[in-house]
Amino acid sequence: MDSIREAFFEALHLVQYYAREHVILCLIPAFFLAGIIAVFVQQGAIIKYFGAKAIKWKSYMVASVSGMVLAVCSCTILPLFSGIHKRGAGLGPAVAFLYSGPAINILAIILTARILGVEIGLARMIGAVIFAIIIGLLMAFFFRKEEKQRSEKAMAFPDDAGERPMWKTALLFFSLVGVLVFANWGSPGNAQGFWHQVWASQWVITSVFAVLFSLTLIFVLRLKFLNVIASVAAVIIAALLSPGIPEIPFAVGFIALALITWAEKGEPREWLLSTWSFTRQIVPLLFAGVFVAGFLLGAPGTEGQGIIPDHWVAGLVGGNSLAANLFASLFGALMYFATLTEVPIIEGLMHSGMGKGPALALLLAGPAISLPNMLVIHSVLGTRKTAVFIMLVVSMASLSGLIYGELF
């Protein structure tokens, strides 16, 4: 009973951590980004670059390196994946985007190379790009009949050019991406160098992107000038009254954004309603998955543990056997890793005897998928496609770890 009680409190701790660290700074911006894709990005543009008739090498290359721009975790990528899939993106490029978003986080790869070694850092980067392309191609091949029917339905929609140039929508989108990326920029673990300077200036850079985003609300979406200025003033006041607590001005800013978009009929209100639709679909599943992951495996960075003891995990991933690599992949697939937390966790496991092969397997599987994100992917793709996607990630991560362990 004591172990169950401890696992229960670990699950609550992980839910609390997730809500504090990821909902306001990560997920809410991601939901608004998904809303931009759903409302402002023309369906024809998505189909042109990611649909059935798109140039394959271009669509897969763009999707596979998207993580270098986004730098998000396995849960934050979900609204964006759902958005482009809903707008007609082919299954292959959409899945490549889903995998690469959290897997090719440039700062996480640099941190991996610095702490775990250059070889494993390069192996993670190369493996993640190749994984994204191969998994996308295999998913498209396995479900080619269903995708053919879906692409034919998507082609039936008129390619409405709309009144707004695409560059204006892109400016709106990427200004909010800038806020999302730099608000969540983690410490590089080194008190000098370029990446440390970026981290030290993260709130200045975030503020610049926030100002740019505010200007796009005025000049691109044509929201009322006074409403936007009043919202900006509210955020500044909240920041001054709560130094060192960025979640408060962020919360004020997104509440203000919801109010001023609701006040405008047409596209702005549709944007808010689409954002709420993604939120309502994804958030309950995410929190349920986070709770279960915490109950089974505990919360990273705490002294407690879940139902599965930590020393069991360390004992099962020693050496470089197929079983060790497979277990590391499965452990990574189920465990929830916040962005960058996988590196110190694997460092600790390696000190406890984890082999280099299983370490790479966990790095390739863990940040890209988790139990919470599996539940949401299931709600978007269905049981069969989700099961195949998970099996591809786990099996390829295991095989890669096995090969890497033999070579190094």
N, C-alpha and C positions, 0 to 999 in steps of 0.2 A: 504493500500500500504506500510506503514511503516513496518508492521509486515512481509510482504513478502520480503521486502528489507533486513530486519534484518535476516530473515531465510536464504536468499540467501548468505549473507556474513558469516553466521554461517557455511553453507555448504562449502564455499570456505576455511574457517578457518580449518575445520575438514580435508578437502582434503590436505591442506598444512601441517597440523600436521602429518597426516598419511604418506605423502611422506617423510617428514623429519625424523620421528622417526622409521618408519617400513620398508621402501623400501630397504635401503642400509644395515641396521644391521639385519633385519629379513628376508625379502622376497628373496633377492638375494641369501643368503646362502641356503634358503629353496629350491629355484629353482635348484641350483646346486646339492643339496641332492636328489631331485626328479630325476634329470638326472642320478645320480649314480645308483639309483634303476632301472631306465629304461634301462640303457646300461650295467652296470657291474654285477648287481645281476641276477643270473640265474633264468629264469622263473620257473624252476623246484623247486628251493628253496622256492620261494613265495608260489607256489601251495602246497608244502610239509607242510608248517607251517600255511597257511591261506586258502588253497583251500578246495574243497568239501570233499576230503578224509582225511583231517587233523584231528587229535584228537581234538574234539570240545572244551573240557574244557581247553586244553592248548592254542589253538589259541585265544579263547575269553579272557582268563586270561592275555595273553601277550598283546593283543590289548587294554584291558581295563585299564591297569596300565601304558601304554606308556607315558602318560602325565607327570608322575613323572620324566621321563628321559628327555623329550623334552622341557617342560615348554614354550610352544608357545601359540599364540593367535588364534582366530577362523579363521583368514585369512592365517597365516603362515602355518597352518596344511594342507591347501588345496593342494599345490603341492605334498606333501608327500602322501596324500590320493589318489590323482590322479595317482601318480606313482605306488603304490602297486595295485590299482584297475586295472590299465592298464596291469600290469604284471600277472594278473590272480588270485588275492586274491578274496576269496568269499565275497559276499555282506555283510554278517553278520559281520565277523571279520573286514572288511574294514570300515564299518559304526561304529563299536565299537571303532576302532582306530580314526576315524574322530571326534567322540564325546569326547573321553577321552583325546585326545591330549591337547586341551585348557582347559578342565574342571578340570583336576586333576593336575594342576600346584602346586607343593608342597609349593613354597614360598607364592602363593596366599592363600592357605589353612591356612598356619601359620599366615599370616597377617589377615585373616578373624577371626581366633580364638582369636588373640590378641586384635583386635579393636572391633569386634562385639560380642565376647563371645565364650567360649570354646564349648558350646553346638552347636551353629550354625556352628562353624568350623568343628566339628566332623560330623555333619549332612551333610555338604557339601561334605566332603571327602567320607563318606560311600555312600551317595546318588549318587555321580558321578560315582563311580565304578559299583554300581548296575545298574544305568541307562545305562551305556555303554554296559553291558552284555545283559540286557533285550531288549534294542532297537535293538542291533545287531541280537539277536535271532528272534525278531518279524519281522524285515525286511527280514531276510532269509526265515522265514515261509511264509510271505505274497507274496513273489516273488519267491517261490521255483521252479515253472515251468521254469521261465526264467533263473534262476540260474543254473538249471540242464542242460539246453542247453548250457549255457555259459561255465560251467565247463567241459562238454564233448568236446567242441572246444579247451579249454585250455589243456586238457589231450592229444589232438592230436599232440601238439608240442613235439619234441624230447627233452628229458632231457639231454641237452648238458653239460657235466661236465666242459668243458672249460679247459684252461691251468692254470688259476690263482686260487690258493686255496681260499676258502671262507673267511678265516681269514684275508687275505690281503685286500679284498674288505671291510670287516667289519672295519678294521683299518682305511681305507680311509674314510669310512662313519662316524664313530664315532669321528674321529679327527675333522671333519667339524661340527658335532653335538656339540662338545665341544665349538667350536668357536661361534656357533649360541646361545647356552644356556648362556654362561658366558658374551658374549657381550651385552646381553639383560637382565642381572641380575638386578632386581630392588632393591631399598633400602628397608630393612625390617622394617623401621620406628622406630628402637630402636638402640641407640648408643653403644650397647654392645652385647655380646653373639656371638655364632658361626656364625649365618647367617650374622651378621654385618661384621664379619671378612672376610667372603667370598665376601661380596659386596665390602668391602674396597680393596680387592685384585683382583677384577674382571678382571682388564686389565693385571695383571701379569699372572693370570690363562689363560685368553684368548690368550695371547702371547705364552704360553707354548703349547696350543693346535694348534695354528697357525704354530709354528715350526714343530710340529709333522705332521700336514697336509702337510707342504712343503716337509718333508722327504718322506712321502708316495707318493708324486708326482714324486719324483726321483726314489725311490726304488720299488714302486709298479707299477706305470704307466709307468715308464722308460722315463719320460720327460727329455729333455736335461738339464744336470746339470747347465750349465752356464745360461740358460734361467730362471731356477727357482731361482738361486742365484741373478740374476739381478732383478727379480720381488721382492724378499725379500728385497733387498737393496732399491728399489723404495718405498716400504711400510714404511721402517724404516725412510727414509728421509722425507716422507710425514708426518709421525707421529711427527718427531722432529720439522718440520716447522709449524705444526698446533696443538700445545698442547691444550688439552681439547676439541678437535673436532674430535672424533673418526671416524665420517662418512667419512672424507677425506682419511685417510690411508686405510679404508675399500674399498672405491670406487677405489682407485689406485690399491689395491690388486686384486679386482675382474676384473678390466680392464686388468691387467697383466695376470691373469689366463685365461681370454678369449683369449688373444693374443697367449699365449704359447700353449694352447690346439688346437687352430685353426691351428697353425704352424705344428702340428703333424697329419699325416694321421692315419686312423684307429680309434680305440676306443676313444682316446682323442678328436678328432674332432667330433665324434658321440656324445660324452658327451656334448660338447658345443651346438651342434645342438638340442639335446634333451632338454637341459636347455632352449634354446631360444623358443622351441616349447611350453613348459609349460608357459613361460613368456608371449608369445603372446596370448595364450588362456585365461590366468587368469587375467592379470593386467588390461585390459580395463574394464572388468566386476567388478573388485574390486573397481576401482576408481568411476565408475558409482554408485555402491551401497553405497560407503562412502558419495558421494555427496547427494544422496537422503536421507540417514539416518541423515546427518547433517541438511538438509533442514527441515525435519519433526520434529526432536527431539533436534536439536542443538548439539554443541560440548561440551564434558565433560570438566569441569574446566574453563569455560568462563562465563562472566556475561550475555551474550546474550542468546537467545533461538530460537528454531525452530518454525514452524507453530503451533505445539502443546505446549502450555505454561507449564512451569515446575509445577506451582501450581495445574494444572489439574491432573498431574501425582500423586503428593503428596496426593491430595484429594481422588483419586480413589483407592489407595492401603492401606488405613487405615483399621484397624480391621483384621478379618480373614475369611471373607466370601469367597465363591467360586468365586464370581465375582472379588474380590480384588486379589486373587491368579492368576486367569486367566489373568487379565489385567497386573499384574506384569510379568507373563511369556511372554505375547505377547510383552510388552514393551522391555523386555530383548532380545527377539528374533529379534526384528527389530533394536534395538540400537547397534551401534558399540562400544565395550569396548576394549581399549588397555589393554594389560596384567597388572594386579594389579589395574587398575583405577576403577574397579567395586566396590571395597571395600569402598573407601572414598565417592563415589557417593551414595551407599546404606546407609552409615553412615549418610549422610546429609538427605536422605529421611526418615530414621528412626527418626531423630530429628524433622522432620516435621510431624510425625504421622504415618509413615509406620509400619504395623504390622510385627511381626517376621515371620509369615507364608509367606506372600508375599515377604519378604526379601530373604528367602531361595529359593522361586520359581524363583526369579530374578537371584540369584546366580547360580542356576542349569541350567537355560535357557540362560542367557545373555552371559557369556564368551564362551559358546560352539557354538552358532550360531549367525548370524547377517545378516542383509539385504545384505551386500556385499558378504558374503560367501554363502548365498542362491543362488545367481545368478550363482556363479561358480559351486556349487554342481549340479544345474540344467543342466549345460553344460556337466557334467560328467555322471550323472545318469538319466537325463530326467525328465519330468514333474511329472509323477505318483510317482516315488520313492522319489523324492525330497519332494513332498507334504506330503507323508506318514511320512517321516523322521521328517519334521517340526512339524506335528501334534502329533507325538509320544513324541517329546521333550517337546512341550508346555503342552500337557495334563498330562504327568508324572510329570513335574515340578509343575504344578498347584495342582495336587493331593498330592504330597509330601509336598508342602507348607501348604496345608489345614490340613494334619495330624500333621505336626510339630507344627503349630500354636495352635492346640487343646491340644497337649501334653505339650507345654512350654509357 
